[in-house]
Amino acid sequence: MASPTPLLAVRGSEGLYMVNGPPHFTENTTFQRDSGRNCKVFAFSKDGSFFAWCNGEQINIVNVTSNELLHSFDLPKTVCLEFSPKGNILATWQPYTTGKDGAAGVPNLQVFDLKTGNSLKCFIQKKLQNWCPCWSDDESICARSVNNELHFFENNDFSTIANKLHLQKVNDFVISPGDQPSKVAVYVPGSKGAPSFVRLYQYPVFGGPQAALANKSFFKADKVTLLWNSKATAVLVIASTEVDKTGASYYGEQTLHYIATNGESAVVQLPKNGPIYDAVWNPNSLEFCVVHGFMPAKATIFNLKCDPVFDFGTGPHNAAYYSPQGHILVLAGFGNLSGQLDVWDVKNYKLISKPQASDSTYFAWCPDGEHIVTATCSPRLRVGNGYKIWHYSGSVLYKYEVPPNAELWQVAWQPCLEGTFPLKAVKYNTVPSKVPNDEPKAAQAYRPPALRNKPDTSSKLIRYGHLVACELDQTPKAILAACWQLNQVLIKHENEPPQNMRTQSKGSDKPSKTALKNQRKHEAKKVAKQEARAEGNQEIAPGSPVLNAVHTVASSVTSGDPEVDKKIKNLKKKIKAIEQLKDQAATGKQLEKNQLEKIQKEAALLKELEDLELGV
């Protein structure tokens, strides 16, 4: 039996309509386009069989296959819609309003039975945050956060509260996916010096000191994001603060915690300092990917022991997306980044493609695990609105741009049940397409006029940075060139290739001590020639901030031998101490006998340091 073709729902100033998925990309004629400009929200059921939307007049619910109108509800101000996991219930939310005299407003959260069309319950839900009730996948339990309690309902019977979980100042919770027994992750923020904590419970065991399956407490958390894996065996907790008190990041401070239902917990040690942009589970529940660190960010896959499995290196990334089947991972950079997509085969850790989706504000995998949609939507960006459908190999299969003065607000794939699309072999060759790829090519790095058409000498500048300005005719040009070269050195140091593309990823690939020694001698001969040519040329003052910066970088270069590096460091420390003693003697201070003996050893120390640096 052929797999179904997922639809793509599109909402904008042109109305609400559906587009047939690949390979057709034509407007679906079964669903009648709603041409009104007031469509505020739409939602698919979890299996994709039902579709609901509010057009500013009423909520309509249709069967996607037949376009049969199932129900209409007179709720014109609805801005949020959500189906229960099995599609038996529809929850709607309208902004809460009070009477003119300050009287309490009417309930704004309503729960409808889609079999009968009747309203099962109305609640007052003032805040948009966590507005939607949370169901288990089989809909046997449903929970809402009310003040300091979680109220649980069973079998969609909202007339009776079946269980309660009382926790002071409970802020967030998530019910686990999968089969029974259901588990609940609960977050309580810290107060009055007490730490914040996340606890895992198994429904309905909430009472007693040993009721929690696991508990993890931590400081530095103003809010958290709770991420269950699909097998409900562990939770990732991204703890965030709004302000980084160290001043290292404008976006606050983040930490990542791992909590398992067997009671194990750990802080995930990330290889690079900086913000945590994204963390996502592989659908197989055996590993997760984290995008973290100051730009260029690093992406790393961890196993269930929180040990790094694979390092993708650094790049312009701030998001990660696994395919529904879990065999492909996309590392993306949106927002203020260029829109670069790195598509990886995560079984063989092989790069498949590297397309560019500039100005994208939305990304989603098609349920078939082969196609991707990227979109530029308003109000995030009000120009260049439209969407593209890609094959993961990097080719654009379909492209739509809205007309001038029109806007695109939302696009979404029709969901499909797990197992609808089987896992297919990964394709590394680009799929043919008739749509031209008009993405701009990456601009080359700027080079100052004085260094154009010349080889890159950044490696020399690290070790011998004081020669940069001397080789040029004019001091301003020299300063500009030195700044540019120093910047290139730092960029190259920051940009790390993926783990399996590094030339010295294994110990056996490291150069021998003899090779390192010969390399240093070769560089020393080149420097001697450069110094001879530089004689008589204009020089930058020794106190130049450019040279200071270059010398700072140069001082951090290592010889490749830890023992030699240690000796060089100790010698430099002794020579620096001798310089300080000589300065004290110059000011007239009487030195001790042992201090005078140190000064007498300066020549020998300098000779030893020179020999070590040149590898003699």
C-alpha positions in Angstrom: 0.0 0.0 0.0 1.4 3.4 -1.0 2.1 5.9 1.8 -0.2 8.9 1.9 1.0 12.3 0.7 1.1 14.8 3.6 -0.6 18.2 3.1 0.9 21.6 3.9 -1.5 24.1 5.5 -0.8 27.7 4.6 -2.2 30.7 6.5 -1.7 34.3 5.4 -3.3 37.5 4.1 -4.4 35.5 1.0 -6.5 33.2 3.2 -6.2 29.7 4.5 -5.6 26.8 2.1 -3.7 23.5 1.7 -1.0 22.4 -0.7 -0.4 18.8 -1.8 2.9 17.6 -0.6 5.7 16.2 -2.8 5.9 15.5 -5.6 2.8 17.5 -6.7 2.9 20.9 -4.9 -0.5 22.0 -6.2 -3.3 23.5 -4.2 -5.5 20.8 -2.6 -9.0 21.0 -4.1 -10.7 18.9 -1.5 -10.2 21.5 1.2 -12.1 24.7 0.3 -9.9 27.8 0.6 -11.1 30.2 3.3 -10.3 33.6 1.7 -10.9 35.7 4.8 -8.0 37.8 6.1 -8.9 37.2 9.8 -7.8 33.6 10.2 -6.0 33.7 13.5 -5.1 30.1 14.2 -5.3 26.6 12.9 -4.4 23.1 14.2 -4.2 19.5 13.0 -5.1 16.5 15.1 -2.2 14.4 16.1 -3.0 11.7 13.5 -3.7 14.4 10.8 -7.3 13.3 10.3 -9.0 16.4 11.7 -8.3 20.1 11.0 -9.7 23.1 12.9 -9.3 26.8 12.4 -10.8 30.1 13.6 -11.6 32.7 10.9 -12.6 35.5 13.2 -16.2 34.5 13.1 -16.3 30.9 14.3 -14.3 27.8 14.8 -14.7 25.2 12.1 -13.6 21.5 12.3 -13.5 19.3 9.2 -12.4 15.8 8.2 -9.3 16.3 6.2 -9.9 13.4 3.8 -13.5 14.3 2.9 -13.6 17.9 3.9 -16.8 17.1 5.8 -17.7 19.8 8.3 -17.9 18.1 11.7 -18.6 21.0 14.1 -18.7 24.8 14.3 -18.4 26.7 17.5 -19.3 30.4 18.0 -16.0 31.6 19.5 -14.8 34.4 17.2 -12.0 35.6 19.6 -10.2 32.3 19.8 -6.4 32.5 19.4 -5.3 29.0 20.5 -6.5 25.6 19.5 -5.3 22.1 20.5 -6.5 18.6 19.9 -6.1 15.8 22.4 -3.7 13.0 21.4 -6.4 10.7 20.0 -8.5 13.5 18.6 -11.5 13.0 20.9 -11.2 16.5 22.5 -10.7 20.1 21.3 -9.4 22.7 23.7 -9.9 26.4 22.8 -8.6 29.5 24.5 -9.7 33.2 24.2 -8.0 36.1 26.0 -9.4 36.6 29.5 -11.4 39.8 30.0 -13.1 41.3 33.1 -16.3 43.3 33.3 -16.3 47.1 33.2 -17.1 47.3 36.9 -14.2 44.9 37.7 -16.5 41.9 38.0 -15.0 38.5 37.2 -14.9 37.5 33.6 -16.5 34.5 32.0 -14.5 31.3 31.6 -12.2 31.5 28.5 -10.8 28.0 28.3 -13.3 25.5 26.9 -13.1 21.8 26.3 -15.3 20.2 23.6 -16.2 16.6 22.9 -15.7 16.1 19.2 -18.0 13.1 19.0 -21.1 15.0 20.2 -19.9 18.6 19.8 -20.9 19.4 23.4 -18.8 21.5 25.8 -17.5 19.3 28.5 -16.1 22.0 30.8 -15.2 25.7 31.0 -12.3 27.0 33.0 -10.9 30.4 33.8 -7.3 30.5 32.5 -5.9 34.1 32.7 -2.4 33.5 31.4 -1.5 32.3 27.9 1.5 30.4 29.3 0.6 26.7 29.9 -3.0 27.4 28.8 -3.6 24.0 27.3 -4.5 20.9 29.5 -1.8 18.2 29.2 -3.0 14.6 28.2 -1.3 11.3 28.3 -1.0 9.6 24.8 -4.0 7.3 25.5 -6.0 10.1 27.0 -6.5 8.1 30.3 -5.4 11.2 32.3 -5.4 14.9 31.7 -3.8 17.6 34.0 -4.1 21.3 34.6 -2.0 23.6 36.8 -4.2 25.5 39.2 -2.5 27.8 41.7 -0.1 25.5 43.7 -1.7 22.3 42.6 -1.9 20.0 39.6 -5.4 18.7 39.0 -5.8 15.4 37.3 -8.9 14.1 35.4 -9.4 10.6 34.2 -10.9 9.3 30.9 -11.9 12.9 29.9 -14.3 13.2 32.8 -13.8 16.9 33.7 -16.7 16.9 36.2 -14.5 15.3 38.9 -10.9 15.9 40.0 -9.5 12.3 40.3 -6.1 13.3 41.9 -4.2 16.3 43.1 -0.5 17.0 43.4 0.2 19.8 45.8 3.6 21.6 45.5 4.2 25.1 46.7 4.7 27.5 43.7 4.6 24.8 41.1 5.6 26.5 37.8 5.6 24.0 35.0 4.9 20.3 34.4 4.9 17.8 31.5 3.2 14.4 31.2 5.4 11.7 29.7 4.6 10.3 26.2 4.1 6.6 25.5 2.1 3.9 27.2 1.0 3.5 30.8 2.0 4.0 33.5 2.3 7.7 32.9 4.9 9.8 34.6 4.9 13.5 35.4 7.9 15.9 35.5 7.2 18.9 37.8 9.3 22.1 38.2 9.3 24.3 41.3 11.4 27.5 41.3 13.6 28.3 44.2 12.8 31.0 46.8 14.4 32.5 49.9 17.8 30.9 49.3 16.3 27.4 48.6 17.2 25.8 45.2 14.9 25.1 42.4 14.1 21.5 41.7 12.5 19.1 39.2 10.8 15.9 40.4 9.5 12.9 38.5 6.4 11.1 39.7 4.5 8.0 38.5 0.8 8.6 38.3 -1.0 8.3 40.7 1.7 7.8 43.4 2.1 11.4 44.7 2.1 11.0 48.6 4.9 10.2 51.0 8.6 11.1 51.1 9.6 8.3 48.7 6.9 9.0 46.1 9.2 10.8 43.7 11.0 8.6 41.1 13.8 11.1 40.8 14.7 14.5 42.1 17.2 17.1 40.8 17.8 20.4 42.6 19.9 23.3 41.2 20.4 27.0 41.6 20.5 29.6 38.8 17.1 28.9 37.3 14.5 31.5 36.5 12.7 29.2 34.1 13.2 25.7 32.7 12.3 23.7 29.6 11.4 20.0 30.2 12.0 17.5 27.4 10.9 13.9 27.7 12.4 11.3 25.4 9.8 9.3 23.4 10.2 6.1 25.6 9.6 8.2 28.8 12.8 6.9 30.4 14.5 10.3 30.9 14.0 14.1 30.9 16.4 16.8 29.8 16.1 20.1 31.8 17.4 23.3 30.3 17.6 25.7 33.3 17.9 29.4 32.3 18.5 32.7 34.1 17.4 36.0 32.6 20.6 37.7 33.6 24.2 36.3 33.5 25.7 37.9 36.6 29.2 37.3 35.3 28.4 39.5 32.3 29.6 36.8 29.8 26.3 36.6 27.9 23.6 39.0 27.1 21.1 36.1 26.9 21.5 35.0 30.5 23.0 31.7 31.7 21.9 28.2 30.9 22.7 24.8 32.3 21.6 21.3 31.1 20.5 18.6 33.4 19.7 14.9 32.8 17.2 13.1 35.0 16.2 9.4 34.5 13.2 7.7 35.9 15.4 5.1 37.7 16.7 7.9 39.9 19.9 8.8 38.2 20.7 12.4 37.5 23.6 14.4 36.2 24.7 17.8 34.9 25.6 17.5 31.3 29.2 18.8 30.9 29.4 20.8 27.7 32.7 21.1 25.8 32.3 24.8 25.1 31.3 27.7 27.4 28.4 29.9 26.5 24.6 29.8 26.0 22.6 26.6 25.3 20.7 27.3 22.1 18.9 24.0 21.6 18.7 20.5 23.0 16.7 17.8 21.2 16.2 14.0 21.7 16.7 11.5 18.9 13.4 9.7 18.3 15.2 6.5 19.3 15.5 7.9 22.8 19.1 6.7 23.1 20.9 10.0 22.4 20.4 13.7 22.3 22.0 16.6 20.5 23.0 19.9 22.1 23.9 23.2 20.3 25.9 25.3 22.7 28.7 27.8 23.2 29.5 31.3 22.1 29.4 31.8 18.3 30.5 29.9 16.4 28.5 27.4 18.4 29.4 23.8 18.9 27.0 20.8 18.3 27.6 17.6 20.2 25.7 14.3 20.5 25.5 12.6 24.0 24.5 9.2 25.0 22.3 8.2 28.1 25.4 8.4 30.3 25.9 12.0 29.3 29.2 11.1 27.6 29.9 12.9 24.2 29.5 10.5 21.3 30.2 12.8 18.4 31.4 16.3 18.0 30.2 18.2 14.9 32.7 21.0 15.5 31.7 24.6 15.4 29.6 26.6 13.0 26.8 29.2 12.6 24.2 27.1 14.3 21.5 27.7 16.9 19.0 24.9 16.4 18.9 21.1 15.7 16.2 19.0 14.1 16.1 15.2 13.9 14.0 13.6 11.1 10.9 11.8 12.3 12.7 8.4 11.8 15.8 9.7 13.6 18.3 8.9 10.8 19.1 12.4 9.7 20.0 15.5 11.8 19.9 19.1 10.5 22.0 21.8 12.3 20.6 25.2 11.4 21.3 28.8 12.0 18.3 31.1 11.9 17.4 34.5 13.4 20.5 36.8 13.1 22.5 34.0 11.5 22.8 33.3 7.8 20.4 30.3 7.5 23.0 27.7 6.8 21.7 24.1 7.1 24.2 21.2 7.8 22.4 17.9 7.0 24.0 14.9 8.6 23.6 11.1 8.4 23.7 10.3 12.1 24.3 6.6 11.6 27.6 7.0 9.7 28.2 10.6 10.8 28.6 11.8 7.3 27.7 15.2 5.9 25.0 14.9 3.3 24.5 18.5 2.1 25.0 22.1 3.2 22.2 24.2 1.7 21.5 27.9 2.5 18.0 28.9 3.6 18.5 32.7 4.1 16.0 34.7 6.1 14.0 31.7 7.3 11.9 32.0 10.4 10.4 28.5 10.4 11.7 25.0 9.8 9.9 21.6 9.9 10.5 18.1 8.7 7.8 16.4 6.6 6.5 13.2 8.2 8.1 11.2 5.3 11.6 12.0 6.6 12.8 13.1 3.2 11.4 16.6 2.7 11.8 19.9 4.6 9.9 23.1 4.6 11.5 26.5 5.4 9.4 29.7 5.5 9.8 33.4 6.0 6.8 34.6 8.0 5.3 37.8 9.2 5.5 39.5 11.7 9.0 38.2 12.3 10.0 39.4 8.8 7.5 41.5 6.8 9.4 41.4 3.5 10.3 38.4 1.3 7.6 36.2 2.7 7.2 32.8 1.3 8.2 29.2 1.7 10.4 26.5 0.1 10.1 22.7 0.1 13.5 21.0 0.0 14.9 17.5 -0.3 17.4 16.8 2.4 20.1 16.3 -0.2 20.0 20.1 -0.7 17.8 20.7 -3.8 14.8 23.1 -3.7 11.8 21.2 -5.1 9.2 23.9 -4.8 9.2 27.6 -4.0 6.4 30.1 -3.4 6.7 33.8 -2.8 3.7 35.8 -1.7 2.7 38.8 -4.0 3.7 42.3 -3.1 1.8 43.8 -0.1 0.8 40.3 1.0 2.0 38.4 4.1 2.6 34.8 5.1 1.7 34.0 8.7 2.0 30.3 9.2 2.7 27.0 7.5 2.6 23.5 8.9 2.7 19.9 7.7 -0.2 17.5 8.2 0.9 15.0 10.9 0.9 11.3 10.4 0.9 8.4 12.8 4.3 6.9 13.7 5.2 4.1 11.3 3.3 5.5 8.4 6.5 6.2 6.6 9.2 3.5 6.9 12.9 4.2 7.2 14.6 4.6 3.8 18.3 4.5 2.8 20.1 7.9 2.9 20.8 9.5 -0.4 24.0 11.5 -0.7 23.6 12.6 -4.3 21.5 15.8 -4.9 18.0 15.0 -6.1 17.3 16.7 -9.5 15.0 19.7 -9.5 13.6 22.2 -12.0 13.6 25.0 -9.4 16.7 27.1 -9.6 18.5 27.6 -6.4 18.8 31.4 -6.1 20.5 31.5 -2.7 23.4 33.9 -2.7 26.9 32.3 -2.6 28.8 32.8 0.6 30.9 36.0 0.5 34.6 35.6 0.7 36.4 37.0 3.7 37.6 40.6 3.4 41.3 41.1 2.8 43.0 44.5 3.0 44.4 45.9 -0.3 47.9 45.5 0.9 47.4 41.7 1.4 45.4 40.9 -1.7 47.0 38.4 -4.2 49.4 37.3 -1.5 49.5 34.0 0.4 48.0 33.8 3.9 50.8 34.2 6.4 48.7 33.9 9.5 50.7 31.0 10.9 53.8 33.1 10.8 52.0 36.0 12.4 51.1 33.9 15.4 54.8 33.1 16.1 56.4 36.2 14.7 53.7 38.9 14.8 56.1 41.8 15.3 57.2 41.4 11.6 53.7 42.1 10.2 53.9 45.9 10.1 57.7 46.0 9.3 57.1 44.2 5.9 54.8 47.0 4.7 55.6 50.5 3.5 53.3 52.7 5.5 52.4 52.4 9.2 48.6 52.9 8.8 48.5 50.0 6.3 50.6 47.9 8.5 48.3 48.4 11.4 45.3 47.5 9.3 46.9 44.4 7.9 48.1 43.3 11.4 44.5 43.7 12.7 43.1 41.7 9.8 45.6 38.9 10.1 45.1 38.7 13.8 41.4 38.4 13.3 41.8 35.6 10.8 44.0 33.7 13.2 41.4 34.0 15.9 38.6 32.9 13.5 40.6 29.9 12.4 41.2 29.0 16.0 37.5 29.1 16.8 36.3 27.2 13.7 36.7 23.5 14.6 35.9 20.9 11.9 33.8 17.8 12.8 35.4 15.1 14.9 35.9 12.8 11.9 37.4 15.5 9.7 40.2 16.6 11.9 43.7 15.9 10.7 45.0 15.1 14.1 42.0 13.4 15.6 44.0 10.3 16.6 47.2 10.1 18.6 49.0 8.1 15.9 48.5 11.0 13.5 50.4 13.5 15.6 53.8 14.6 14.2 56.8 13.1 15.8 59.2 15.1 18.0 61.7 15.1 15.2 59.2 16.4 12.7 58.2 19.2 15.1 61.9 20.1 15.7 62.6 20.3 12.0 59.5 22.4 11.4 60.6 24.9 14.0 64.1 25.1 12.5 62.5 25.7 9.0 60.4 28.5 10.4 63.4 30.1 12.2 65.3 30.3 8.9 62.4 32.0 7.2 62.1 34.5 10.0 65.8 35.3 9.7 65.4 36.1 6.1 62.3 38.2 6.8 64.3 40.1 9.5 67.0 40.8 7.0 64.6 42.2 4.5 62.8 44.3 7.2 65.9 46.2 8.2 65.6 49.8 7.4 61.8 49.7 6.9 59.4 51.8 8.9 58.6 50.2 12.3 55.6 50.4 14.5 56.3 51.7 18.0 57.0 48.9 20.5 54.0 49.9 22.6 51.5 49.6 19.7 48.3 47.9 20.8 48.3 45.9 17.6 51.7 44.4 18.3 50.7 43.8 21.9 47.7 41.9 20.7 49.7 39.9 18.2 52.4 39.1 20.9 49.6 38.0 23.2 48.5 35.4 20.6 52.1 34.5 19.9 52.8 33.7 23.5 50.0 31.2 23.5 51.5 29.0 20.7 52.8 25.6 21.9 55.7 23.5 20.6 53.7 20.3 20.5 55.6 18.7 23.4 54.0 19.3 26.9 57.4 18.9 28.7 59.1 21.5 26.5 56.1 23.9 26.9 56.4 23.5 30.7 60.2 24.3 30.6 59.6 27.3 28.4 56.9 28.6 30.7 59.2 28.3 33.8 62.0 30.0 32.0 59.9 32.9 31.0 58.7 33.2 34.6 62.3 33.3 35.9 63.3 35.9 33.2 60.4 38.1 34.1 61.4 38.0 37.8 64.9 39.0 36.9 63.6 42.0 34.9 61.6 43.1 38.0 64.8 42.8 40.1 66.8 44.9 37.6 64.0 47.6 37.7 64.2 47.6 41.5 68.0 48.0 41.4 67.7 50.9 38.9 65.5 52.7 41.4 68.3 52.5 44.0 66.9 49.6 46.1 69.5 47.4 47.8 69.2 43.8 46.6 70.0 40.7 48.6 72.9 38.4 47.7 70.6 35.7 46.3 68.8 38.3 44.2 72.1 39.4 42.6 72.9 35.8 41.8 69.6 35.5 40.0 70.5 38.5 37.8 73.8 36.9 36.9 72.0 33.9 35.5 70.0 35.9 33.0 72.2 35.3 30.0 72.2 31.5 30.6 68.4 31.5 31.0 67.9 33.5 27.8 70.2 31.1 25.8 68.3 28.1 27.2 65.0 29.6 26.3 66.2 30.4 22.7 67.4 26.9 22.2 64.1 25.4 23.4 62.0 27.7 21.2 64.1 26.9 18.1 64.0 23.2 18.9 67.8 22.8 19.2 
